[in-house]
Amino acid sequence: MVFLIWTAAFLVFYWFYGRTHSKLQAGRPAVDAEAPYTSNFAQPSKSEIREAAARRRAGRK
């Protein structure tokens, strides 16, 4: 029972904290809607994506 009370208290805190600290909740737009995907690995450029798509299309024929 104590676990459920602590869980409920945490969820309420988490919800209020998110409401007050969220940049999107305040009506502000995202920093950059066109922000690139970032990871530890290099992502292909748009031209590389187009070339790969063309190779796949050519392979289907």
PDBQT receptor file of N, H, CA, C and O in Angstrom, charges set to zero:
ATOM      1  N   MET A   1       0.822  -1.193   0.000  1.00  0.00    +0.000 N 
ATOM      2  CA  MET A   1       0.000   0.000   0.000  1.00  0.00    +0.000 C 
ATOM      3  C   MET A   1       0.873   1.267   0.000  1.00  0.00    +0.000 C 
ATOM      4  O   MET A   1       0.559   2.246  -0.677  1.00  0.00    +0.000 OA
ATOM      5  N   VAL A   2       1.941   1.232   0.748  1.00  0.00    +0.000 N 
ATOM      6  H   VAL A   2       2.196   0.436   1.298  1.00  0.00    +0.000 HD
ATOM      7  CA  VAL A   2       2.852   2.380   0.802  1.00  0.00    +0.000 C 
ATOM      8  C   VAL A   2       3.455   2.636  -0.580  1.00  0.00    +0.000 C 
ATOM      9  O   VAL A   2       3.633   3.783  -0.990  1.00  0.00    +0.000 OA
ATOM     10  N   PHE A   3       3.766   1.547  -1.292  1.00  0.00    +0.000 N 
ATOM     11  H   PHE A   3       3.621   0.615  -0.959  1.00  0.00    +0.000 HD
ATOM     12  CA  PHE A   3       4.314   1.680  -2.646  1.00  0.00    +0.000 C 
ATOM     13  C   PHE A   3       3.341   2.444  -3.546  1.00  0.00    +0.000 C 
ATOM     14  O   PHE A   3       3.758   3.317  -4.307  1.00  0.00    +0.000 OA
ATOM     15  N   LEU A   4       2.068   2.126  -3.464  1.00  0.00    +0.000 N 
ATOM     16  H   LEU A   4       1.730   1.417  -2.845  1.00  0.00    +0.000 HD
ATOM     17  CA  LEU A   4       1.074   2.806  -4.307  1.00  0.00    +0.000 C 
ATOM     18  C   LEU A   4       0.963   4.287  -3.948  1.00  0.00    +0.000 C 
ATOM     19  O   LEU A   4       0.799   5.128  -4.832  1.00  0.00    +0.000 OA
ATOM     20  N   ILE A   5       1.049   4.603  -2.683  1.00  0.00    +0.000 N 
ATOM     21  H   ILE A   5       1.182   3.920  -1.965  1.00  0.00    +0.000 HD
ATOM     22  CA  ILE A   5       0.986   6.009  -2.266  1.00  0.00    +0.000 C 
ATOM     23  C   ILE A   5       2.198   6.774  -2.799  1.00  0.00    +0.000 C 
ATOM     24  O   ILE A   5       2.052   7.868  -3.345  1.00  0.00    +0.000 OA
ATOM     25  N   TRP A   6       3.400   6.200  -2.640  1.00  0.00    +0.000 N 
ATOM     26  H   TRP A   6       3.519   5.312  -2.196  1.00  0.00    +0.000 HD
ATOM     27  CA  TRP A   6       4.610   6.851  -3.149  1.00  0.00    +0.000 C 
ATOM     28  C   TRP A   6       4.562   6.982  -4.672  1.00  0.00    +0.000 C 
ATOM     29  O   TRP A   6       4.965   8.007  -5.222  1.00  0.00    +0.000 OA
ATOM     30  N   THR A   7       4.077   5.962  -5.341  1.00  0.00    +0.000 N 
ATOM     31  H   THR A   7       3.749   5.129  -4.894  1.00  0.00    +0.000 HD
ATOM     32  CA  THR A   7       3.970   6.011  -6.805  1.00  0.00    +0.000 C 
ATOM     33  C   THR A   7       3.007   7.116  -7.229  1.00  0.00    +0.000 C 
ATOM     34  O   THR A   7       3.303   7.886  -8.143  1.00  0.00    +0.000 OA
ATOM     35  N   ALA A   8       1.861   7.192  -6.566  1.00  0.00    +0.000 N 
ATOM     36  H   ALA A   8       1.620   6.567  -5.824  1.00  0.00    +0.000 HD
ATOM     37  CA  ALA A   8       0.887   8.236  -6.900  1.00  0.00    +0.000 C 
ATOM     38  C   ALA A   8       1.462   9.623  -6.625  1.00  0.00    +0.000 C 
ATOM     39  O   ALA A   8       1.272  10.542  -7.422  1.00  0.00    +0.000 OA
ATOM     40  N   ALA A   9       2.163   9.781  -5.504  1.00  0.00    +0.000 N 
ATOM     41  H   ALA A   9       2.318   9.035  -4.856  1.00  0.00    +0.000 HD
ATOM     42  CA  ALA A   9       2.769  11.075  -5.179  1.00  0.00    +0.000 C 
ATOM     43  C   ALA A   9       3.809  11.452  -6.225  1.00  0.00    +0.000 C 
ATOM     44  O   ALA A   9       3.862  12.604  -6.655  1.00  0.00    +0.000 OA
ATOM     45  N   PHE A  10       4.631  10.502  -6.636  1.00  0.00    +0.000 N 
ATOM     46  H   PHE A  10       4.588   9.566  -6.286  1.00  0.00    +0.000 HD
ATOM     47  CA  PHE A  10       5.640  10.769  -7.661  1.00  0.00    +0.000 C 
ATOM     48  C   PHE A  10       4.988  11.169  -8.979  1.00  0.00    +0.000 C 
ATOM     49  O   PHE A  10       5.429  12.118  -9.628  1.00  0.00    +0.000 OA
ATOM     50  N   LEU A  11       3.946  10.456  -9.375  1.00  0.00    +0.000 N 
ATOM     51  H   LEU A  11       3.588   9.685  -8.848  1.00  0.00    +0.000 HD
ATOM     52  CA  LEU A  11       3.293  10.772 -10.649  1.00  0.00    +0.000 C 
ATOM     53  C   LEU A  11       2.662  12.167 -10.631  1.00  0.00    +0.000 C 
ATOM     54  O   LEU A  11       2.694  12.884 -11.632  1.00  0.00    +0.000 OA
ATOM     55  N   VAL A  12       2.096  12.540  -9.498  1.00  0.00    +0.000 N 
ATOM     56  H   VAL A  12       2.069  11.958  -8.685  1.00  0.00    +0.000 HD
ATOM     57  CA  VAL A  12       1.526  13.892  -9.390  1.00  0.00    +0.000 C 
ATOM     58  C   VAL A  12       2.637  14.924  -9.494  1.00  0.00    +0.000 C 
ATOM     59  O   VAL A  12       2.496  15.908 -10.220  1.00  0.00    +0.000 OA
ATOM     60  N   PHE A  13       3.742  14.718  -8.782  1.00  0.00    +0.000 N 
ATOM     61  H   PHE A  13       3.857  13.918  -8.193  1.00  0.00    +0.000 HD
ATOM     62  CA  PHE A  13       4.883  15.630  -8.859  1.00  0.00    +0.000 C 
ATOM     63  C   PHE A  13       5.405  15.703 -10.288  1.00  0.00    +0.000 C 
ATOM     64  O   PHE A  13       5.661  16.792 -10.801  1.00  0.00    +0.000 OA
ATOM     65  N   TYR A  14       5.562  14.561 -10.929  1.00  0.00    +0.000 N 
ATOM     66  H   TYR A  14       5.354  13.676 -10.512  1.00  0.00    +0.000 HD
ATOM     67  CA  TYR A  14       6.082  14.488 -12.298  1.00  0.00    +0.000 C 
ATOM     68  C   TYR A  14       5.170  15.253 -13.256  1.00  0.00    +0.000 C 
ATOM     69  O   TYR A  14       5.653  15.978 -14.125  1.00  0.00    +0.000 OA
ATOM     70  N   TRP A  15       3.868  15.095 -13.101  1.00  0.00    +0.000 N 
ATOM     71  H   TRP A  15       3.476  14.506 -12.395  1.00  0.00    +0.000 HD
ATOM     72  CA  TRP A  15       2.903  15.765 -13.974  1.00  0.00    +0.000 C 
ATOM     73  C   TRP A  15       2.979  17.278 -13.790  1.00  0.00    +0.000 C 
ATOM     74  O   TRP A  15       3.032  18.014 -14.776  1.00  0.00    +0.000 OA
ATOM     75  N   PHE A  16       2.984  17.759 -12.538  1.00  0.00    +0.000 N 
ATOM     76  H   PHE A  16       2.941  17.161 -11.737  1.00  0.00    +0.000 HD
ATOM     77  CA  PHE A  16       3.056  19.198 -12.295  1.00  0.00    +0.000 C 
ATOM     78  C   PHE A  16       4.389  19.783 -12.747  1.00  0.00    +0.000 C 
ATOM     79  O   PHE A  16       4.432  20.874 -13.314  1.00  0.00    +0.000 OA
ATOM     80  N   TYR A  17       5.469  19.060 -12.499  1.00  0.00    +0.000 N 
ATOM     81  H   TYR A  17       5.434  18.173 -12.038  1.00  0.00    +0.000 HD
ATOM     82  CA  TYR A  17       6.777  19.538 -12.925  1.00  0.00    +0.000 C 
ATOM     83  C   TYR A  17       6.815  19.678 -14.451  1.00  0.00    +0.000 C 
ATOM     84  O   TYR A  17       7.317  20.673 -14.972  1.00  0.00    +0.000 OA
ATOM     85  N   GLY A  18       6.291  18.694 -15.153  1.00  0.00    +0.000 N 
ATOM     86  H   GLY A  18       5.882  17.885 -14.729  1.00  0.00    +0.000 HD
ATOM     87  CA  GLY A  18       6.247  18.749 -16.618  1.00  0.00    +0.000 C 
ATOM     88  C   GLY A  18       5.395  19.898 -17.130  1.00  0.00    +0.000 C 
ATOM     89  O   GLY A  18       5.742  20.547 -18.117  1.00  0.00    +0.000 OA
ATOM     90  N   ARG A  19       4.286  20.146 -16.460  1.00  0.00    +0.000 N 
ATOM     91  H   ARG A  19       4.004  19.618 -15.658  1.00  0.00    +0.000 HD
ATOM     92  CA  ARG A  19       3.411  21.243 -16.887  1.00  0.00    +0.000 C 
ATOM     93  C   ARG A  19       4.090  22.598 -16.721  1.00  0.00    +0.000 C 
ATOM     94  O   ARG A  19       3.897  23.492 -17.545  1.00  0.00    +0.000 OA
ATOM     95  N   THR A  20       4.873  22.756 -15.674  1.00  0.00    +0.000 N 
ATOM     96  H   THR A  20       5.029  22.030 -15.005  1.00  0.00    +0.000 HD
ATOM     97  CA  THR A  20       5.471  24.066 -15.419  1.00  0.00    +0.000 C 
ATOM     98  C   THR A  20       6.794  24.264 -16.145  1.00  0.00    +0.000 C 
ATOM     99  O   THR A  20       7.189  25.407 -16.378  1.00  0.00    +0.000 OA
ATOM    100  N   HIS A  21       7.491  23.196 -16.510  1.00  0.00    +0.000 N 
ATOM    101  H   HIS A  21       7.170  22.268 -16.322  1.00  0.00    +0.000 HD
ATOM    102  CA  HIS A  21       8.807  23.339 -17.128  1.00  0.00    +0.000 C 
ATOM    103  C   HIS A  21       8.831  23.015 -18.626  1.00  0.00    +0.000 C 
ATOM    104  O   HIS A  21       9.867  23.166 -19.273  1.00  0.00    +0.000 OA
ATOM    105  N   SER A  22       7.724  22.581 -19.167  1.00  0.00    +0.000 N 
ATOM    106  H   SER A  22       6.882  22.459 -18.641  1.00  0.00    +0.000 HD
ATOM    107  CA  SER A  22       7.688  22.231 -20.574  1.00  0.00    +0.000 C 
ATOM    108  C   SER A  22       7.660  23.477 -21.444  1.00  0.00    +0.000 C 
ATOM    109  O   SER A  22       6.836  24.368 -21.238  1.00  0.00    +0.000 OA
ATOM    110  N   LYS A  23       8.560  23.536 -22.417  1.00  0.00    +0.000 N 
ATOM    111  H   LYS A  23       9.229  22.812 -22.585  1.00  0.00    +0.000 HD
ATOM    112  CA  LYS A  23       8.572  24.669 -23.341  1.00  0.00    +0.000 C 
ATOM    113  C   LYS A  23       7.382  24.594 -24.298  1.00  0.00    +0.000 C 
ATOM    114  O   LYS A  23       6.821  25.626 -24.666  1.00  0.00    +0.000 OA
ATOM    115  N   LEU A  24       7.000  23.405 -24.696  1.00  0.00    +0.000 N 
ATOM    116  H   LEU A  24       7.456  22.567 -24.397  1.00  0.00    +0.000 HD
ATOM    117  CA  LEU A  24       5.878  23.264 -25.619  1.00  0.00    +0.000 C 
ATOM    118  C   LEU A  24       4.548  23.532 -24.921  1.00  0.00    +0.000 C 
ATOM    119  O   LEU A  24       3.622  24.052 -25.544  1.00  0.00    +0.000 OA
ATOM    120  N   GLN A  25       4.439  23.189 -23.650  1.00  0.00    +0.000 N 
ATOM    121  H   GLN A  25       5.191  22.766 -23.145  1.00  0.00    +0.000 HD
ATOM    122  CA  GLN A  25       3.197  23.396 -22.911  1.00  0.00    +0.000 C 
ATOM    123  C   GLN A  25       2.869  24.878 -22.814  1.00  0.00    +0.000 C 
ATOM    124  O   GLN A  25       1.695  25.248 -22.793  1.00  0.00    +0.000 OA
ATOM    125  N   ALA A  26       3.875  25.723 -22.755  1.00  0.00    +0.000 N 
ATOM    126  H   ALA A  26       4.828  25.422 -22.771  1.00  0.00    +0.000 HD
ATOM    127  CA  ALA A  26       3.653  27.162 -22.612  1.00  0.00    +0.000 C 
ATOM    128  C   ALA A  26       3.254  27.816 -23.935  1.00  0.00    +0.000 C 
ATOM    129  O   ALA A  26       3.091  29.035 -23.989  1.00  0.00    +0.000 OA
ATOM    130  N   GLY A  27       3.096  27.044 -24.982  1.00  0.00    +0.000 N 
ATOM    131  H   GLY A  27       3.228  26.053 -24.938  1.00  0.00    +0.000 HD
ATOM    132  CA  GLY A  27       2.692  27.594 -26.257  1.00  0.00    +0.000 C 
ATOM    133  C   GLY A  27       3.850  28.048 -27.112  1.00  0.00    +0.000 C 
ATOM    134  O   GLY A  27       3.640  28.594 -28.196  1.00  0.00    +0.000 OA
ATOM    135  N   ARG A  28       5.069  27.836 -26.650  1.00  0.00    +0.000 N 
ATOM    136  H   ARG A  28       5.240  27.393 -25.770  1.00  0.00    +0.000 HD
ATOM    137  CA  ARG A  28       6.236  28.207 -27.440  1.00  0.00    +0.000 C 
ATOM    138  C   ARG A  28       6.525  27.097 -28.444  1.00  0.00    +0.000 C 
ATOM    139  O   ARG A  28       6.432  25.920 -28.095  1.00  0.00    +0.000 OA
ATOM    140  N   PRO A  29       6.866  27.434 -29.659  1.00  0.00    +0.000 N 
ATOM    141  CA  PRO A  29       7.160  26.396 -30.652  1.00  0.00    +0.000 C 
ATOM    142  C   PRO A  29       8.472  25.695 -30.334  1.00  0.00    +0.000 C 
ATOM    143  O   PRO A  29       9.289  26.186 -29.555  1.00  0.00    +0.000 OA
ATOM    144  N   ALA A  30       8.651  24.557 -30.944  1.00  0.00    +0.000 N 
ATOM    145  H   ALA A  30       7.987  24.158 -31.577  1.00  0.00    +0.000 HD
ATOM    146  CA  ALA A  30       9.904  23.819 -30.794  1.00  0.00    +0.000 C 
ATOM    147  C   ALA A  30      11.046  24.683 -31.304  1.00  0.00    +0.000 C 
ATOM    148  O   ALA A  30      10.845  25.541 -32.163  1.00  0.00    +0.000 OA
ATOM    149  N   VAL A  31      12.232  24.461 -30.784  1.00  0.00    +0.000 N 
ATOM    150  H   VAL A  31      12.395  23.764 -30.086  1.00  0.00    +0.000 HD
ATOM    151  CA  VAL A  31      13.385  25.277 -31.156  1.00  0.00    +0.000 C 
ATOM    152  C   VAL A  31      13.602  25.246 -32.659  1.00  0.00    +0.000 C 
ATOM    153  O   VAL A  31      13.768  26.296 -33.280  1.00  0.00    +0.000 OA
ATOM    154  N   ASP A  32      13.604  24.070 -33.248  1.00  0.00    +0.000 N 
ATOM    155  H   ASP A  32      13.469  23.217 -32.744  1.00  0.00    +0.000 HD
ATOM    156  CA  ASP A  32      13.808  23.934 -34.685  1.00  0.00    +0.000 C 
ATOM    157  C   ASP A  32      13.039  22.720 -35.165  1.00  0.00    +0.000 C 
ATOM    158  O   ASP A  32      13.446  21.582 -34.932  1.00  0.00    +0.000 OA
ATOM    159  N   ALA A  33      11.930  22.968 -35.833  1.00  0.00    +0.000 N 
ATOM    160  H   ALA A  33      11.599  23.892 -36.022  1.00  0.00    +0.000 HD
ATOM    161  CA  ALA A  33      11.095  21.866 -36.292  1.00  0.00    +0.000 C 
ATOM    162  C   ALA A  33      11.830  20.995 -37.306  1.00  0.00    +0.000 C 
ATOM    163  O   ALA A  33      11.498  19.820 -37.465  1.00  0.00    +0.000 OA
ATOM    164  N   GLU A  34      12.811  21.550 -37.984  1.00  0.00    +0.000 N 
ATOM    165  H   GLU A  34      13.080  22.504 -37.855  1.00  0.00    +0.000 HD
ATOM    166  CA  GLU A  34      13.568  20.814 -38.994  1.00  0.00    +0.000 C 
ATOM    167  C   GLU A  34      14.915  20.328 -38.451  1.00  0.00    +0.000 C 
ATOM    168  O   GLU A  34      15.843  20.079 -39.220  1.00  0.00    +0.000 OA
ATOM    169  N   ALA A  35      15.019  20.195 -37.143  1.00  0.00    +0.000 N 
ATOM    170  H   ALA A  35      14.265  20.397 -36.518  1.00  0.00    +0.000 HD
ATOM    171  CA  ALA A  35      16.282  19.764 -36.552  1.00  0.00    +0.000 C 
ATOM    172  C   ALA A  35      16.629  18.362 -37.045  1.00  0.00    +0.000 C 
ATOM    173  O   ALA A  35      15.754  17.498 -37.109  1.00  0.00    +0.000 OA
ATOM    174  N   PRO A  36      17.877  18.129 -37.389  1.00  0.00    +0.000 N 
ATOM    175  CA  PRO A  36      18.252  16.806 -37.898  1.00  0.00    +0.000 C 
ATOM    176  C   PRO A  36      18.267  15.769 -36.791  1.00  0.00    +0.000 C 
ATOM    177  O   PRO A  36      18.425  16.092 -35.614  1.00  0.00    +0.000 OA
ATOM    178  N   TYR A  37      18.102  14.525 -37.191  1.00  0.00    +0.000 N 
ATOM    179  H   TYR A  37      17.974  14.263 -38.148  1.00  0.00    +0.000 HD
ATOM    180  CA  TYR A  37      18.211  13.429 -36.245  1.00  0.00    +0.000 C 
ATOM    181  C   TYR A  37      19.666  13.344 -35.817  1.00  0.00    +0.000 C 
ATOM    182  O   TYR A  37      20.567  13.359 -36.656  1.00  0.00    +0.000 OA
ATOM    183  N   THR A  38      19.894  13.257 -34.533  1.00  0.00    +0.000 N 
ATOM    184  H   THR A  38      19.163  13.246 -33.851  1.00  0.00    +0.000 HD
ATOM    185  CA  THR A  38      21.272  13.162 -34.066  1.00  0.00    +0.000 C 
ATOM    186  C   THR A  38      21.468  11.865 -33.303  1.00  0.00    +0.000 C 
ATOM    187  O   THR A  38      20.576  11.411 -32.586  1.00  0.00    +0.000 OA
ATOM    188  N   SER A  39      22.616  11.288 -33.459  1.00  0.00    +0.000 N 
ATOM    189  H   SER A  39      23.340  11.657 -34.041  1.00  0.00    +0.000 HD
ATOM    190  CA  SER A  39      22.982  10.085 -32.736  1.00  0.00    +0.000 C 
ATOM    191  C   SER A  39      24.494   9.985 -32.731  1.00  0.00    +0.000 C 
ATOM    192  O   SER A  39      25.177  10.908 -33.174  1.00  0.00    +0.000 OA
ATOM    193  N   ASN A  40      25.017   8.904 -32.247  1.00  0.00    +0.000 N 
ATOM    194  H   ASN A  40      24.462   8.153 -31.887  1.00  0.00    +0.000 HD
ATOM    195  CA  ASN A  40      26.459   8.689 -32.235  1.00  0.00    +0.000 C 
ATOM    196  C   ASN A  40      26.970   8.267 -33.608  1.00  0.00    +0.000 C 
ATOM    197  O   ASN A  40      28.180   8.213 -33.826  1.00  0.00    +0.000 OA
ATOM    198  N   PHE A  41      26.083   7.973 -34.513  1.00  0.00    +0.000 N 
ATOM    199  H   PHE A  41      25.100   8.017 -34.336  1.00  0.00    +0.000 HD
ATOM    200  CA  PHE A  41      26.455   7.508 -35.842  1.00  0.00    +0.000 C 
ATOM    201  C   PHE A  41      26.143   8.582 -36.871  1.00  0.00    +0.000 C 
ATOM    202  O   PHE A  41      25.152   9.302 -36.752  1.00  0.00    +0.000 OA
ATOM    203  N   ALA A  42      26.990   8.683 -37.874  1.00  0.00    +0.000 N 
ATOM    204  H   ALA A  42      27.795   8.098 -37.971  1.00  0.00    +0.000 HD
ATOM    205  CA  ALA A  42      26.766   9.660 -38.935  1.00  0.00    +0.000 C 
ATOM    206  C   ALA A  42      25.516   9.273 -39.715  1.00  0.00    +0.000 C 
ATOM    207  O   ALA A  42      25.310   8.101 -40.027  1.00  0.00    +0.000 OA
ATOM    208  N   GLN A  43      24.699  10.245 -40.023  1.00  0.00    +0.000 N 
ATOM    209  H   GLN A  43      24.867  11.198 -39.770  1.00  0.00    +0.000 HD
ATOM    210  CA  GLN A  43      23.470  10.012 -40.774  1.00  0.00    +0.000 C 
ATOM    211  C   GLN A  43      23.720  10.307 -42.251  1.00  0.00    +0.000 C 
ATOM    212  O   GLN A  43      24.524  11.182 -42.575  1.00  0.00    +0.000 OA
ATOM    213  N   PRO A  44      23.047   9.594 -43.146  1.00  0.00    +0.000 N 
ATOM    214  CA  PRO A  44      23.256   9.843 -44.573  1.00  0.00    +0.000 C 
ATOM    215  C   PRO A  44      22.727  11.215 -44.978  1.00  0.00    +0.000 C 
ATOM    216  O   PRO A  44      21.765  11.722 -44.401  1.00  0.00    +0.000 OA
ATOM    217  N   SER A  45      23.368  11.799 -45.970  1.00  0.00    +0.000 N 
ATOM    218  H   SER A  45      24.150  11.387 -46.439  1.00  0.00    +0.000 HD
ATOM    219  CA  SER A  45      22.906  13.084 -46.477  1.00  0.00    +0.000 C 
ATOM    220  C   SER A  45      21.679  12.866 -47.348  1.00  0.00    +0.000 C 
ATOM    221  O   SER A  45      21.347  11.729 -47.685  1.00  0.00    +0.000 OA
ATOM    222  N   LYS A  46      21.016  13.935 -47.708  1.00  0.00    +0.000 N 
ATOM    223  H   LYS A  46      21.285  14.858 -47.435  1.00  0.00    +0.000 HD
ATOM    224  CA  LYS A  46      19.813  13.814 -48.545  1.00  0.00    +0.000 C 
ATOM    225  C   LYS A  46      20.152  13.218 -49.907  1.00  0.00    +0.000 C 
ATOM    226  O   LYS A  46      19.376  12.437 -50.456  1.00  0.00    +0.000 OA
ATOM    227  N   SER A  47      21.309  13.587 -50.451  1.00  0.00    +0.000 N 
ATOM    228  H   SER A  47      21.940  14.222 -50.005  1.00  0.00    +0.000 HD
ATOM    229  CA  SER A  47      21.685  13.032 -51.755  1.00  0.00    +0.000 C 
ATOM    230  C   SER A  47      21.957  11.525 -51.628  1.00  0.00    +0.000 C 
ATOM    231  O   SER A  47      21.612  10.761 -52.529  1.00  0.00    +0.000 OA
ATOM    232  N   GLU A  48      22.570  11.096 -50.523  1.00  0.00    +0.000 N 
ATOM    233  H   GLU A  48      22.850  11.717 -49.791  1.00  0.00    +0.000 HD
ATOM    234  CA  GLU A  48      22.808   9.661 -50.328  1.00  0.00    +0.000 C 
ATOM    235  C   GLU A  48      21.496   8.906 -50.185  1.00  0.00    +0.000 C 
ATOM    236  O   GLU A  48      21.374   7.781 -50.669  1.00  0.00    +0.000 OA
ATOM    237  N   ILE A  49      20.524   9.507 -49.532  1.00  0.00    +0.000 N 
ATOM    238  H   ILE A  49      20.623  10.421 -49.139  1.00  0.00    +0.000 HD
ATOM    239  CA  ILE A  49      19.208   8.871 -49.386  1.00  0.00    +0.000 C 
ATOM    240  C   ILE A  49      18.546   8.742 -50.753  1.00  0.00    +0.000 C 
ATOM    241  O   ILE A  49      17.977   7.700 -51.077  1.00  0.00    +0.000 OA
ATOM    242  N   ARG A  50      18.624   9.821 -51.564  1.00  0.00    +0.000 N 
ATOM    243  H   ARG A  50      19.086  10.668 -51.301  1.00  0.00    +0.000 HD
ATOM    244  CA  ARG A  50      18.023   9.762 -52.911  1.00  0.00    +0.000 C 
ATOM    245  C   ARG A  50      18.708   8.705 -53.768  1.00  0.00    +0.000 C 
ATOM    246  O   ARG A  50      18.043   7.967 -54.495  1.00  0.00    +0.000 OA
ATOM    247  N   GLU A  51      20.041   8.627 -53.687  1.00  0.00    +0.000 N 
ATOM    248  H   GLU A  51      20.582   9.227 -53.097  1.00  0.00    +0.000 HD
ATOM    249  CA  GLU A  51      20.771   7.625 -54.478  1.00  0.00    +0.000 C 
ATOM    250  C   GLU A  51      20.393   6.207 -54.053  1.00  0.00    +0.000 C 
ATOM    251  O   GLU A  51      20.222   5.334 -54.904  1.00  0.00    +0.000 OA
ATOM    252  N   ALA A  52      20.262   5.971 -52.763  1.00  0.00    +0.000 N 
ATOM    253  H   ALA A  52      20.401   6.681 -52.071  1.00  0.00    +0.000 HD
ATOM    254  CA  ALA A  52      19.872   4.641 -52.275  1.00  0.00    +0.000 C 
ATOM    255  C   ALA A  52      18.466   4.297 -52.731  1.00  0.00    +0.000 C 
ATOM    256  O   ALA A  52      18.200   3.155 -53.106  1.00  0.00    +0.000 OA
ATOM    257  N   ALA A  53      17.556   5.271 -52.703  1.00  0.00    +0.000 N 
ATOM    258  H   ALA A  53      17.772   6.199 -52.398  1.00  0.00    +0.000 HD
ATOM    259  CA  ALA A  53      16.188   5.030 -53.157  1.00  0.00    +0.000 C 
ATOM    260  C   ALA A  53      16.173   4.705 -54.645  1.00  0.00    +0.000 C 
ATOM    261  O   ALA A  53      15.429   3.826 -55.079  1.00  0.00    +0.000 OA
ATOM    262  N   ALA A  54      16.984   5.404 -55.427  1.00  0.00    +0.000 N 
ATOM    263  H   ALA A  54      17.588   6.119 -55.074  1.00  0.00    +0.000 HD
ATOM    264  CA  ALA A  54      17.055   5.131 -56.869  1.00  0.00    +0.000 C 
ATOM    265  C   ALA A  54      17.600   3.727 -57.115  1.00  0.00    +0.000 C 
ATOM    266  O   ALA A  54      17.117   3.028 -58.006  1.00  0.00    +0.000 OA
ATOM    267  N   ARG A  55      18.599   3.305 -56.341  1.00  0.00    +0.000 N 
ATOM    268  H   ARG A  55      18.992   3.873 -55.618  1.00  0.00    +0.000 HD
ATOM    269  CA  ARG A  55      19.140   1.947 -56.488  1.00  0.00    +0.000 C 
ATOM    270  C   ARG A  55      18.093   0.898 -56.137  1.00  0.00    +0.000 C 
ATOM    271  O   ARG A  55      17.999  -0.133 -56.802  1.00  0.00    +0.000 OA
ATOM    272  N   ARG A  56      17.306   1.156 -55.094  1.00  0.00    +0.000 N 
ATOM    273  H   ARG A  56      17.382   1.994 -54.553  1.00  0.00    +0.000 HD
ATOM    274  CA  ARG A  56      16.248   0.197 -54.721  1.00  0.00    +0.000 C 
ATOM    275  C   ARG A  56      15.195   0.103 -55.816  1.00  0.00    +0.000 C 
ATOM    276  O   ARG A  56      14.735  -0.982 -56.170  1.00  0.00    +0.000 OA
ATOM    277  N   ARG A  57      14.816   1.289 -56.352  1.00  0.00    +0.000 N 
ATOM    278  H   ARG A  57      15.190   2.171 -56.064  1.00  0.00    +0.000 HD
ATOM    279  CA  ARG A  57      13.812   1.276 -57.438  1.00  0.00    +0.000 C 
ATOM    280  C   ARG A  57      14.352   0.525 -58.654  1.00  0.00    +0.000 C 
ATOM    281  O   ARG A  57      13.616  -0.242 -59.276  1.00  0.00    +0.000 OA
ATOM    282  N   ALA A  58      15.613   0.730 -59.001  1.00  0.00    +0.000 N 
ATOM    283  H   ALA A  58      16.211   1.353 -58.496  1.00  0.00    +0.000 HD
ATOM    284  CA  ALA A  58      16.210   0.064 -60.150  1.00  0.00    +0.000 C 
ATOM    285  C   ALA A  58      16.276  -1.443 -59.915  1.00  0.00    +0.000 C 
ATOM    286  O   ALA A  58      16.140  -2.223 -60.858  1.00  0.00    +0.000 OA
ATOM    287  N   GLY A  59      16.482  -1.851 -58.682  1.00  0.00    +0.000 N 
ATOM    288  H   GLY A  59      16.593  -1.218 -57.916  1.00  0.00    +0.000 HD
ATOM    289  CA  GLY A  59      16.568  -3.282 -58.356  1.00  0.00    +0.000 C 
ATOM    290  C   GLY A  59      15.233  -3.985 -58.421  1.00  0.00    +0.000 C 
ATOM    291  O   GLY A  59      15.191  -5.203 -58.593  1.00  0.00    +0.000 OA
ATOM    292  N   ARG A  60      14.151  -3.262 -58.290  1.00  0.00    +0.000 N 
ATOM    293  H   ARG A  60      14.185  -2.273 -58.150  1.00  0.00    +0.000 HD
ATOM    294  CA  ARG A  60      12.812  -3.878 -58.315  1.00  0.00    +0.000 C 
ATOM    295  C   ARG A  60      12.339  -4.199 -59.721  1.00  0.00    +0.000 C 
ATOM    296  O   ARG A  60      11.492  -5.072 -59.909  1.00  0.00    +0.000 OA
ATOM    297  N   LYS A  61      12.887  -3.490 -60.721  1.00  0.00    +0.000 N 
ATOM    298  H   LYS A  61      13.575  -2.780 -60.568  1.00  0.00    +0.000 HD
ATOM    299  CA  LYS A  61      12.415  -3.659 -62.110  1.00  0.00    +0.000 C 
ATOM    300  C   LYS A  61      12.886  -4.941 -62.711  1.00  0.00    +0.000 C 
ATOM    301  O   LYS A  61      12.578  -5.231 -63.866  1.00  0.00    +0.000 OA
TER     302      LYS A  61
